[in-house]
Amino acid sequence: DRRERPLGIRDRLNPPPFRAGAASPMARNVEIKARIESVDSLVPRVAALAGDGPFQIAQDDVFFHCDTGRLKLRMFSESSGELIFYRRPDSAGPKESFYIRSPAPDPASLRQSLGLAYGETGRVTKRRTLYLVGRTRVHLDRVEGLGDFIELEVVLDEGESIDSGTKEAQSLMAALGIGASQLIEGAYVDLFPRPL
């Protein structure tokens, strides 16, 4: 059955949100993004591999100026969101990503504050279908204004080498028929034309 985003789904796969003064390092994963012909065409293949899902998630991401990585506010609803800082290379293949997630119970007000403080650089709205394949989050994304994509995020344990995560991502790409020519660099927001 198709379920709305459960409250605990991110917590099962991610460490708790960052807290000031915490000694633990940022969370890490290995990820890829790729263009696909359509979400519908991949659903049966992903579902056959998945241990859990699908979960339907509406996401509205607003990006802000940030010189040390990327900073985005992800809004799920008027009363639910996350502020996410992340750092990863803009390369097409599997890459290591470091990230921190902070709950945002009043995302509209936070967006206004961050916009005034740093300035907005872009916005991405999408409908995400999430499946869980082992420790990998498989995102089938319909991105408004861009089309359909798949994103794989292999969650790494603390101190784990990226090699095993890279192999898992590559194995799953092969199982789903995702070729190197479909891979994209950067984030969805980078695919939109920049104003002159």
Kinemage of the C-alpha trace (Angstrom):
@kinemage 1
@onewidth
@group {chain A} dominant
@subgroup {mainchain}
@vectorlist {calphas} color= white
{ca asp a 1} P 0.000 0.000 0.000
{ca arg a 2} L 1.085 3.589 -0.594
{ca arg a 3} L 1.721 5.322 2.713
{ca glu a 4} L 2.426 8.895 3.644
{ca arg a 5} L 5.822 9.705 5.145
{ca pro a 6} L 6.055 7.950 8.545
{ca leu a 7} L 7.424 9.947 11.420
{ca gly a 8} L 10.306 7.612 12.201
{ca ile a 9} L 11.569 6.688 8.742
{ca arg a 10} L 14.518 9.089 8.639
{ca asp a 11} L 15.496 8.274 12.202
{ca arg a 12} L 15.878 4.572 11.364
{ca leu a 13} L 18.464 5.373 8.693
{ca asn a 14} L 20.128 8.530 9.984
{ca pro a 15} L 21.749 9.518 13.243
{ca pro a 16} L 19.899 12.023 15.437
{ca pro a 17} L 19.976 15.661 14.299
{ca phe a 18} L 23.117 17.615 15.177
{ca arg a 19} L 23.119 19.388 18.529
{ca ala a 20} L 25.429 22.234 19.457
{ca gly a 21} L 28.438 20.989 21.366
{ca ala a 22} L 27.989 17.404 20.214
{ca ala a 23} L 31.265 15.539 19.743
{ca ser a 24} L 29.981 13.160 17.059
{ca pro a 25} L 31.052 13.833 13.455
{ca met a 26} L 28.685 14.706 10.656
{ca ala a 27} L 26.715 11.810 9.180
{ca arg a 28} L 27.921 10.417 5.857
{ca asn a 29} L 26.601 8.566 2.867
{ca val a 30} L 27.637 7.645 -0.654
{ca glu a 31} L 25.228 8.900 -3.265
{ca ile a 32} L 24.471 9.218 -6.939
{ca lys a 33} L 21.815 11.064 -8.926
{ca ala a 34} L 20.701 10.055 -12.411
{ca arg a 35} L 18.124 11.071 -14.989
{ca ile a 36} L 15.541 8.402 -15.765
{ca glu a 37} L 12.878 8.053 -18.426
{ca ser a 38} L 10.111 7.922 -15.848
{ca val a 39} L 9.488 7.086 -12.205
{ca asp a 40} L 6.714 4.691 -13.218
{ca ser a 41} L 9.070 2.600 -15.354
{ca leu a 42} L 11.458 1.993 -12.420
{ca val a 43} L 8.935 1.394 -9.639
{ca pro a 44} L 8.515 -2.369 -10.308
{ca arg a 45} L 12.284 -2.976 -10.398
{ca val a 46} L 12.970 -0.993 -7.233
{ca ala a 47} L 9.986 -2.518 -5.407
{ca ala a 48} L 11.288 -6.023 -6.174
{ca leu a 49} L 14.558 -5.228 -4.360
{ca ala a 50} L 13.151 -3.151 -1.500
{ca gly a 51} L 12.599 -4.307 2.062
{ca asp a 52} L 10.344 -1.356 2.839
{ca gly a 53} L 8.321 1.288 1.005
{ca pro a 54} L 6.995 3.007 -0.912
{ca phe a 55} L 6.727 6.168 1.163
{ca gln a 56} L 5.359 9.264 -0.566
{ca ile a 57} L 7.048 12.523 0.450
{ca ala a 58} L 6.301 16.023 -0.815
{ca gln a 59} L 9.407 18.212 -0.495
{ca asp a 60} L 9.937 21.922 -1.053
{ca asp a 61} L 13.650 22.793 -0.803
{ca val a 62} L 14.913 26.377 -0.604
{ca phe a 63} L 18.669 26.964 -0.933
{ca phe a 64} L 20.650 29.798 0.662
{ca his a 65} L 24.052 31.348 0.044
{ca cys a 66} L 26.721 29.249 1.764
{ca asp a 67} L 30.469 29.396 1.111
{ca thr a 68} L 31.409 26.176 2.918
{ca gly a 69} L 28.951 23.737 1.329
{ca arg a 70} L 25.210 23.830 0.683
{ca leu a 71} L 22.479 25.006 3.025
{ca lys a 72} L 18.852 24.198 2.330
{ca leu a 73} L 15.569 24.334 4.170
{ca arg a 74} L 13.397 21.338 3.363
{ca met a 75} L 9.709 21.957 4.010
{ca phe a 76} L 7.292 19.059 4.329
{ca ser a 77} L 4.361 21.154 5.561
{ca glu a 78} L 3.674 24.434 7.376
{ca ser a 79} L 4.681 22.834 10.681
{ca ser a 80} L 7.366 20.368 9.609
{ca gly a 81} L 10.740 20.816 7.997
{ca glu a 82} L 14.490 20.334 8.280
{ca leu a 83} L 17.456 22.632 7.892
{ca ile a 84} L 20.153 20.634 6.113
{ca phe a 85} L 23.798 21.556 5.673
{ca tyr a 86} L 25.810 19.261 3.446
{ca arg a 87} L 29.146 19.062 1.711
{ca arg a 88} L 29.972 16.818 -1.253
{ca pro a 89} L 31.937 17.036 -4.502
{ca asp a 90} L 30.103 17.973 -7.704
{ca ser a 91} L 31.012 14.851 -9.662
{ca ala a 92} L 28.860 12.436 -11.636
{ca gly a 93} L 29.836 9.107 -10.052
{ca pro a 94} L 29.284 7.802 -6.517
{ca lys a 95} L 30.507 10.425 -4.060
{ca glu a 96} L 30.822 10.859 -0.318
{ca ser a 97} L 28.448 13.349 1.272
{ca phe a 98} L 28.703 14.809 4.792
{ca tyr a 99} L 25.532 16.261 6.276
{ca ile a 100} L 23.804 17.647 9.354
{ca arg a 101} L 20.014 17.762 9.750
{ca ser a 102} L 18.235 20.037 12.221
{ca pro a 103} L 14.448 19.856 12.805
{ca ala a 104} L 12.492 22.967 11.779
{ca pro a 105} L 8.995 23.053 13.331
{ca asp a 106} L 8.300 26.526 11.849
{ca pro a 107} L 9.922 26.358 8.400
{ca ala a 108} L 8.175 29.425 6.963
{ca ser a 109} L 9.571 31.712 9.658
{ca leu a 110} L 13.012 30.111 9.377
{ca arg a 111} L 12.963 30.600 5.604
{ca gln a 112} L 12.247 34.295 6.075
{ca ser a 113} L 15.087 34.668 8.579
{ca leu a 114} L 17.609 32.786 6.467
{ca gly a 115} L 16.543 34.643 3.342
{ca leu a 116} L 17.115 37.998 5.027
{ca ala a 117} L 20.420 36.884 6.525
{ca tyr a 118} L 21.977 35.023 3.604
{ca gly a 119} L 19.756 35.381 0.530
{ca glu a 120} L 17.997 32.598 -1.362
{ca thr a 121} L 19.802 31.016 -4.322
{ca gly a 122} L 17.181 28.604 -5.647
{ca arg a 123} L 14.184 26.423 -4.989
{ca val a 124} L 13.336 22.807 -5.859
{ca thr a 125} L 9.900 21.240 -5.388
{ca lys a 126} L 9.454 17.541 -5.900
{ca arg a 127} L 7.360 14.502 -5.169
{ca arg a 128} L 9.604 11.759 -3.800
{ca thr a 129} L 8.863 8.049 -3.624
{ca leu a 130} L 11.188 6.439 -1.085
{ca tyr a 131} L 12.145 2.773 -0.939
{ca leu a 132} L 14.626 1.144 1.447
{ca val a 133} L 16.983 -1.434 -0.042
{ca gly a 134} L 19.122 -2.657 2.847
{ca arg a 135} L 20.853 0.451 4.170
{ca thr a 136} L 20.308 2.346 0.911
{ca arg a 137} L 17.599 4.941 0.473
{ca val a 138} L 16.299 4.810 -3.098
{ca his a 139} L 14.568 8.039 -4.078
{ca leu a 140} L 12.413 8.159 -7.201
{ca asp a 141} L 11.913 11.872 -7.736
{ca arg a 142} L 9.514 13.846 -9.899
{ca val a 143} L 11.125 17.288 -9.889
{ca glu a 144} L 8.947 20.175 -10.938
{ca gly a 145} L 10.342 21.796 -14.075
{ca leu a 146} L 13.099 19.190 -14.570
{ca gly a 147} L 11.581 15.726 -14.971
{ca asp a 148} L 12.215 12.337 -13.363
{ca phe a 149} L 15.326 11.179 -11.503
{ca ile a 150} L 16.654 8.458 -9.237
{ca glu a 151} L 18.881 9.114 -6.252
{ca leu a 152} L 20.697 6.438 -4.252
{ca glu a 153} L 22.021 7.159 -0.758
{ca val a 154} L 24.066 4.407 0.887
{ca val a 155} L 24.256 5.281 4.595
{ca leu a 156} L 27.760 4.775 6.021
{ca asp a 157} L 28.634 3.797 9.572
{ca glu a 158} L 30.900 6.084 11.568
{ca gly a 159} L 34.493 5.577 10.433
{ca glu a 160} L 33.515 3.259 7.567
{ca ser a 161} L 35.471 3.560 4.331
{ca ile a 162} L 33.575 4.903 1.331
{ca asp a 163} L 34.693 1.887 -0.720
{ca ser a 164} L 31.951 -0.449 0.500
{ca gly a 165} L 29.306 2.242 0.007
{ca thr a 166} L 30.581 2.921 -3.505
{ca lys a 167} L 30.410 -0.788 -4.378
{ca glu a 168} L 26.847 -1.005 -3.054
{ca ala a 169} L 25.803 2.029 -5.097
{ca gln a 170} L 27.400 0.615 -8.242
{ca ser a 171} L 25.807 -2.794 -7.686
{ca leu a 172} L 22.375 -1.241 -7.274
{ca met a 173} L 22.906 0.937 -10.364
{ca ala a 174} L 23.646 -2.197 -12.371
{ca ala a 175} L 20.598 -4.022 -10.968
{ca leu a 176} L 18.360 -1.104 -11.926
{ca gly a 177} L 19.941 -0.517 -15.328
{ca ile a 178} L 21.328 2.927 -14.505
{ca gly a 179} L 24.189 3.759 -16.878
{ca ala a 180} L 27.069 6.199 -16.456
{ca ser a 181} L 25.646 8.476 -19.166
{ca gln a 182} L 22.562 9.104 -16.998
{ca leu a 183} L 24.517 10.355 -13.978
{ca ile a 184} L 24.400 14.041 -13.106
{ca glu a 185} L 26.731 16.254 -11.128
{ca gly a 186} L 25.724 18.575 -8.322
{ca ala a 187} L 22.207 19.104 -7.023
{ca tyr a 188} L 18.847 19.464 -8.732
{ca val a 189} L 18.982 23.199 -8.140
{ca asp a 190} L 22.082 23.385 -10.374
{ca leu a 191} L 20.081 22.091 -13.356
{ca phe a 192} L 17.838 25.157 -13.503
{ca pro a 193} L 18.959 28.043 -15.740
{ca arg a 194} L 20.719 30.790 -13.851
{ca pro a 195} L 19.292 34.309 -14.177
{ca leu a 196} L 21.473 36.681 -16.191
